[in-house]
Amino acid sequence: MQDISSVSLTQRQAQVLQATVRHYIATAEPVGSKALTQEYDFSVSSATIRSTMGALEKAGFLYQPYTSAGRIPSDSGYRTYVDQLLVPSVMRSQHLSSQFHDQLRWDNGSLESVLRRAAQILSGLSGYMTLITLPQTSNARLRHLQLVPVEGGQIMLIVVTSTYETRSTLLKVPHPPEDADRQEEVERELQILTNFLNSRLRGKLLQELAQVDWHNLERELQGYADSLQRHLVDLSQHLLKTSTTTQLVISGMSELLHQPEFSELQQVQALIHLLEEEQDQLWSVMFAVEAAQDTSSGARTPDLNPKSSTRFRIHIGSENPLEPMRGCSLVSAMYRRDGQLAGSVGILGPTRMVYEQAIVAVEVTADYLSEALSSEPLGGNGDLKPLDR
């Protein structure tokens, strides 16, 4: 790909590039000089526009998908459009913000359920796929855990972190009780074990759980029933698993597949595999803080809303680090909790993306989540309270 930083566009070239990008975004069809002349008032002949388009093609900003076709933007053309030619839309930002506040109103709900609803709203507003990472837990501490007996001879482990993220997993009981008296005994034992573990583990960083001396804890439990010690052995593994799991909320697959670029299934099989089977890789891209600080990596940010402090990353086509995403553009931004990075919000769509709307939609969502998480909306049970408008 040509180094776009070494190419300086004339005013006419910038106008023609902007018009070409806008036409292709709207129609998904290659455009020729005659169509541009009719659609836009350039005050010059079609031959002049054709010559300008030829110069842009030579510089690597446009290309012909096949012989005798019109031209469409290249990744470099989109990059220049995003960096230099986008027009700010404060009214668009205010409109989306109002819609978001109106649609994401809750009385009570877990953080994950609210993020899922936010993802659904964002995909509906943008028309593209939405990706939201659950809050980072590298600095999260264990706030509370609870062991609850459930049907089928299993125990549910519920973990609440200091960031009020709730996780749960099931443990299988080796010898489930068969009579009511024994069930009551198990419930009492589990409550004892719950209280014991909370007293020993509350306040620890989740990453510190890997260094916990579980054998020492087991010795401390010798005064209790033997079954509690057996539960502790299984519990240690499940607790460590819940502390290291990364989670990604995805919404809007149908919106993505409605785009003409993805009309044939074989065109998106690798992308679907990435979304379904390799979310750890996608999570790493979404939460690559270092890349957000590297302005040479395609993470430059147009100033669409000067009132927002949100910093964006925009990866266009071949700029994406994962091969299945290189036919797409990813617009993402970090959301925060009390000033600290918490997670990432992103929109994934074709490179033929309405960037003005996508960027503003991501900005509104990230700002809203930052406000929600930083305004003490959380209750003691990990539920969210409604924000004041």
GITA-V592914 format. One record per pair of residues at least 4 apart in sequence whose C-alpha atoms are under 7 Angstrom apart, sorted by sequence separation. I is the first residue (numbers start at 1). GAP is how many residues later the second one is. If there is no record, write none. Layout:
i,gap
I,GAP
I,GAP
//
This chain:
i,gap
9,4
10,4
11,4
12,4
13,4
14,4
15,4
16,4
17,4
18,4
19,4
20,4
21,4
22,4
23,4
24,4
31,4
32,4
33,4
34,4
35,4
36,4
37,4
44,4
45,4
46,4
47,4
48,4
49,4
50,4
51,4
52,4
53,4
54,4
55,4
56,4
57,4
65,4
73,4
74,4
75,4
76,4
77,4
78,4
79,4
80,4
81,4
82,4
89,4
90,4
91,4
92,4
93,4
94,4
95,4
96,4
97,4
98,4
99,4
100,4
101,4
109,4
110,4
111,4
112,4
113,4
114,4
115,4
116,4
117,4
118,4
119,4
120,4
121,4
122,4
123,4
150,4
160,4
161,4
179,4
180,4
181,4
182,4
183,4
184,4
185,4
186,4
187,4
188,4
189,4
190,4
191,4
192,4
193,4
194,4
195,4
196,4
197,4
198,4
204,4
208,4
213,4
214,4
215,4
216,4
217,4
218,4
224,4
226,4
227,4
228,4
229,4
230,4
231,4
232,4
234,4
235,4
236,4
237,4
238,4
239,4
240,4
241,4
252,4
253,4
254,4
259,4
265,4
268,4
269,4
270,4
271,4
272,4
273,4
274,4
275,4
278,4
279,4
280,4
281,4
282,4
283,4
284,4
288,4
289,4
290,4
295,4
315,4
316,4
322,4
336,4
337,4
349,4
354,4
355,4
356,4
357,4
358,4
359,4
360,4
361,4
362,4
363,4
364,4
365,4
366,4
367,4
368,4
369,4
370,4
371,4
373,4
378,4
379,4
9,5
24,5
37,5
56,5
57,5
64,5
73,5
81,5
109,5
123,5
149,5
150,5
160,5
161,5
177,5
257,5
258,5
262,5
273,5
274,5
294,5
295,5
315,5
320,5
336,5
337,5
372,5
378,5
379,5
24,6
56,6
57,6
64,6
123,6
149,6
150,6
160,6
177,6
257,6
262,6
291,6
320,6
335,6
336,6
378,6
379,6
24,7
64,7
123,7
148,7
149,7
159,7
160,7
292,7
334,7
335,7
336,7
377,7
378,7
63,8
64,8
122,8
147,8
148,8
159,8
221,8
318,8
335,8
377,8
37,9
62,9
63,9
147,9
148,9
158,9
159,9
317,9
334,9
335,9
377,9
62,10
63,10
147,10
158,10
301,10
317,10
334,10
377,10
20,11
62,11
63,11
119,11
146,11
147,11
157,11
158,11
218,11
301,11
317,11
333,11
334,11
347,11
34,12
61,12
62,12
119,12
146,12
156,12
157,12
301,12
316,12
317,12
332,12
333,12
33,13
61,13
119,13
145,13
146,13
156,13
157,13
299,13
300,13
316,13
332,13
333,13
60,14
104,14
145,14
156,14
299,14
300,14
315,14
316,14
332,14
61,15
62,15
144,15
145,15
155,15
156,15
299,15
315,15
331,15
332,15
347,15
372,15
33,16
60,16
61,16
144,16
154,16
155,16
298,16
299,16
314,16
315,16
330,16
331,16
346,16
33,17
143,17
144,17
154,17
155,17
298,17
314,17
330,17
331,17
345,17
142,18
143,18
154,18
155,18
313,18
314,18
330,18
142,19
143,19
153,19
154,19
313,19
329,19
330,19
141,20
142,20
153,20
312,20
313,20
328,20
329,20
140,21
141,21
292,21
298,21
312,21
328,21
329,21
345,21
140,22
311,22
328,22
329,22
140,23
153,23
310,23
327,23
328,23
327,24
331,28
333,29
210,30
332,30
333,30
209,31
335,31
334,32
335,32
333,33
337,33
317,34
335,34
336,34
193,35
248,35
316,35
335,35
207,36
337,36
338,36
206,37
337,37
32,38
149,38
13,39
30,39
31,39
32,39
189,39
30,40
31,40
30,41
31,41
30,42
147,43
147,47
24,48
146,48
145,49
20,52
21,52
145,53
271,53
310,53
111,54
144,54
270,54
271,54
287,56
287,57
2,58
144,58
286,58
143,59
142,60
143,60
142,61
141,62
142,62
18,63
141,63
142,63
141,64
142,64
140,65
141,65
139,66
140,66
18,67
138,69
4,72
167,75
261,89
256,93
134,113
133,114
134,114
133,115
132,116
133,116
131,117
132,117
131,118
132,118
131,119
130,120
131,120
130,121
129,122
130,122
129,123
128,124
129,124
129,126
128,127
129,127
123,128
127,128
128,128
123,129
119,131
120,131
119,132
120,132
116,133
133,150
136,206
135,207
136,207
135,208
134,209
133,210
133,211
132,212
133,212
132,213
131,214
132,214
89,215
90,215
131,215
88,216
130,216
131,216
83,217
88,217
130,217
165,217
129,218
130,218
164,218
83,219
128,219
129,219
82,220
128,220
129,220
128,221
126,231
126,232
126,235
79,237
122,239
75,241
75,242
96,265
93,267
97,267
96,268
86,270
93,271
110,272
111,272
110,273
111,273
109,274
110,274
108,275
109,275
108,276
108,277
107,278
106,279
107,279
106,280
105,281
25,327
25,328
25,329
//
